[in-house]
Amino acid sequence: MYVIAAPNSGGAVLGFMGSGGLALCLTVLLVFGVMGKGRIKLNTGRAGLVAFLAGSSFTAAGKIWASPQQVVEQGWTGLGVGGAAGPFGEIGIGAACTLLLILMLAAPLNPVRASVLGIVAAFTWPTAGDGAIWAAPSQFVAAVFMMIGG
């Protein structure tokens, strides 16, 4: 579990949020924005972005927020990603990351589907390793979260 800003930090723009608080806020924004019945309506692109941000904050928050990440990891393992051959043969993590990008760019998405892909990408891309291009979005988001909180 990571703390976005120390509880007594006076320099935090939004005050103390904590990683769990940030995860909660982004999740509520995502849910109500995708529903689109309030003042904020997330279109497909924005829903995917907010979902990616929310998923990244889930990783930082840990505890109950780690449950979606565990489900995604189990799903990839079941398909044979990063380990023994699954029903599609052995699939490397790079292939899984590329598949997510192709789906984001080419599949017919609505805000709900874009949200699911965004969250799955937030959990999958960092597992490609620090040297891979897939880790860059997550590292950027983590740096921005640290600037907001600290």
Buried (B, 14 or more C-beta within 10 A) or exposed (E): EBBBBEEEEEEBEEEBBBBBBBBBBBBEBBEBBBEEEEEEBBEBEBBBBBBBBBBBBBBBBBEEBBEBBEEBBEEBEEBBBBEEEBEEEEBEBBEBBEBBBEBBEEEEBEBEBBBBBBBBBBBBBBBBEEEBEBBEBBEEBBEEBEEBBE
